[in-house]
Amino acid sequence: MEKISPKSEKVITSIALLFIGISFIIWADKITDWLATLFGILALIYAFIKTIKYAKANPVERTALPLFYIIISATVGITLVSHADFIKEVISFAIGIYIIMTCSVQLLGISKLHRTKSLIWPIIGIIVGILCITGRFIVPNEIARLIGIALIIYAIVYLTGVATIESAVKKSNKKGEYKKIEEAIIIKEAKTIKHEKSSTRKEK
């Protein structure tokens, strides 16, 4: 089997990233649900392994701290697996409250300084915070969409760069062939001139 060249591997990777980015934008809600479920399963596996170790440990070594970690990880795992949407809404709600609080403080500070032009960004921040609280703007979904946009931009930039480099190489190769042909014609012309000169000398 022929090995794939490094350039071909990068092109294939870029195309794959392009499709992944498009998927992140179109199916952001489902992807965040899958990720939440995956993290939930990992948390449950961690809790299960810790429970087995805790059961096999000596009674003297059994403390409250490992048991606390087991309960926390099991609770987080069950919540993520069964209520992924609820977790995303809670995250958005908490971030929305934080955005509103910080933007309100900035708004009060700017209003005291009487800078009306600077009031735009805190007001936009408060609107975004309200959207997060009301569930109109789910932060994990929007983060997934931003990641998708970043992947698409990276893939397009790389593929465009590869295309421009290939076209530049082709143009340079064509110019090089033209120069070689031109040099060959000049050499032939020089030979014919020398031959004509030598023939005229012989005639004399």
DAPEUR-V688312 format. One record per pair of residues at least 6 apart in sequence whose ideal C-beta (glycine too) atoms are under 8 Angstrom apart, sorted by the first residue. I is the first residue (numbers start at 1). J is the second residue. D is the distance in whole Angstrom. If there is no record, write none. Layout:
# DAPEUR-V688312
{{I:J:D} {I:J:D}}
This chain:
# DAPEUR-V688312
{{4:12:8} {7:162:7} {10:158:7} {10:162:8} {11:159:7} {11:162:6} {14:154:8} {14:155:4} {14:158:5} {14:159:5} {14:162:8} {15:155:7} {15:159:8} {17:151:5} {17:152:8} {17:154:6} {17:155:5} {18:151:7} {18:152:6} {18:155:4} {18:156:7} {18:159:8} {20:148:7} {20:151:6} {21:147:8} {21:148:4} {21:149:7} {21:150:7} {21:151:3} {21:152:4} {21:155:7} {22:148:7} {22:152:7} {23:31:7} {23:148:7} {24:31:6} {24:144:5} {24:145:6} {24:147:6} {24:148:3} {24:151:7} {25:145:5} {25:148:4} {25:149:7} {25:152:8} {28:141:4} {28:142:8} {28:144:4} {28:145:5} {28:148:7} {29:138:8} {29:141:5} {31:144:5} {32:84:7} {32:88:6} {32:138:8} {32:140:5} {32:141:6} {32:144:5} {33:84:5} {33:85:7} {36:80:5} {36:81:8} {36:84:4} {36:87:6} {36:88:7} {36:140:8} {37:80:7} {37:81:6} {37:84:6} {39:80:6} {40:76:7} {40:77:5} {40:78:7} {40:79:7} {40:80:3} {40:81:4} {40:82:8} {40:84:8} {41:77:7} {41:81:7} {42:77:8} {43:73:5} {43:74:7} {43:76:5} {43:77:3} {43:80:7} {44:73:8} {44:74:7} {44:77:4} {44:78:7} {44:81:7} {46:73:5} {46:77:8} {47:70:5} {47:73:4} {47:74:4} {47:77:6} {50:66:6} {50:69:6} {50:70:5} {50:73:7} {51:70:5} {53:66:8} {54:62:6} {54:66:5} {54:67:7} {54:70:6} {79:86:7} {79:87:6} {80:87:6} {88:138:5} {88:139:7} {88:140:5} {88:141:7} {89:135:6} {89:138:7} {91:139:6} {91:140:6} {92:132:5} {92:133:8} {92:135:7} {92:137:7} {92:138:5} {92:139:5} {92:140:7} {93:132:7} {93:133:6} {95:129:8} {95:132:6} {95:139:5} {96:128:8} {96:129:4} {96:130:7} {96:131:7} {96:132:3} {96:133:4} {96:137:8} {97:129:7} {97:133:7} {98:129:8} {99:125:5} {99:126:7} {99:128:6} {99:129:4} {99:132:7} {100:125:8} {100:126:6} {100:129:4} {100:130:7} {100:133:7} {102:125:7} {103:121:8} {103:122:4} {103:123:8} {103:125:4} {103:126:5} {103:129:7} {104:122:7} {104:126:7} {106:121:8} {106:122:4} {106:125:8} {107:119:7} {107:122:4} {107:123:7} {107:126:7} {110:118:5} {110:119:6} {110:122:7} {111:119:7} {128:137:6} {131:137:4} {132:138:8} {132:139:6}}
